[in-house]
Amino acid sequence: METILTNEKDEGFIELCNELNNEYLSKLGDVALNYQEYNNLDDPHVVMLVQNWNKPIACASYRIFDENSIEIRRVYVKRRYRNKRIAYKLVKALEKLAIENNFKYSYIETGKDNIPAIRLYEKLGYGKIDNFGFFKDGDLCICMKKEFKTMIF
């Protein structure tokens, strides 16, 4: 397996995002269509893509949320590769890049019934917060936040 740093225009990333969107559509039905606008890839994203034999199998990205914060997005691992800590490692790698670029906070949103994702983000140090922005009045999602701790030597 190989991890690649890329952007939102990467064909492998777009392919995985389409699979993720289809998975949401099959789980949530037409309700998932309400999130299409939010899940577009118009904004610049920093993307970590995992390939196995040159085929994309997992991804995660972040985009700038504000001058001090990023938003982790589009975390997805193909079903066959799940439960191998791939998503954990991708998010950690993105957080490391964000810290190197002087960001202090990370936000993330997920479905309130997506228990595996919630457990993953809690394991990574994220805590639940009030829903923000697009999700402020929604009841299908939860928002989470993490403060990056800086090491003092």
Secondary structure in CASP SS format (residue, H / E / C, confidence):
PFRMAT SS
TARGET T0000
AUTHOR 0000-0000-0000
METHOD secondary structure of the structure
MODEL  1
M C 1.00
E E 1.00
T E 1.00
I E 1.00
L E 1.00
T E 1.00
N E 1.00
E C 1.00
K C 1.00
D C 1.00
E H 1.00
G H 1.00
F H 1.00
I H 1.00
E H 1.00
L H 1.00
C H 1.00
N H 1.00
E H 1.00
L H 1.00
N H 1.00
N H 1.00
E H 1.00
Y H 1.00
L H 1.00
S H 1.00
K H 1.00
L H 1.00
G H 1.00
D H 1.00
V H 1.00
A H 1.00
L H 1.00
N H 1.00
Y H 1.00
Q C 1.00
E C 1.00
Y C 1.00
N C 1.00
N C 1.00
L C 1.00
D C 1.00
D C 1.00
P C 1.00
H C 1.00
V E 1.00
V E 1.00
M E 1.00
L E 1.00
V E 1.00
Q E 1.00
N E 1.00
W C 1.00
N C 1.00
K E 1.00
P E 1.00
I E 1.00
A E 1.00
C E 1.00
A E 1.00
S E 1.00
Y E 1.00
R E 1.00
I E 1.00
F E 1.00
D E 1.00
E C 1.00
N C 1.00
S E 1.00
I E 1.00
E E 1.00
I E 1.00
R E 1.00
R E 1.00
V E 1.00
Y E 1.00
V E 1.00
K C 1.00
R H 1.00
R H 1.00
Y H 1.00
R C 1.00
N C 1.00
K C 1.00
R C 1.00
I H 1.00
A H 1.00
Y H 1.00
K H 1.00
L H 1.00
V H 1.00
K H 1.00
A H 1.00
L H 1.00
E H 1.00
K H 1.00
L H 1.00
A H 1.00
I H 1.00
E H 1.00
N C 1.00
N C 1.00
F C 1.00
K C 1.00
Y E 1.00
S E 1.00
Y E 1.00
I E 1.00
E E 1.00
T E 1.00
G E 1.00
K C 1.00
D C 1.00
N C 1.00
I H 1.00
P H 1.00
A H 1.00
I H 1.00
R H 1.00
L H 1.00
Y H 1.00
E H 1.00
K H 1.00
L C 1.00
G C 1.00
Y C 1.00
G E 1.00
K E 1.00
I E 1.00
D C 1.00
N C 1.00
F C 1.00
G H 1.00
F H 1.00
F H 1.00
K C 1.00
D C 1.00
G C 1.00
D C 1.00
L C 1.00
C E 1.00
I E 1.00
C E 1.00
M E 1.00
K E 1.00
K E 1.00
E E 1.00
F C 1.00
K C 1.00
T C 1.00
M C 1.00
I C 1.00
F C 1.00
END
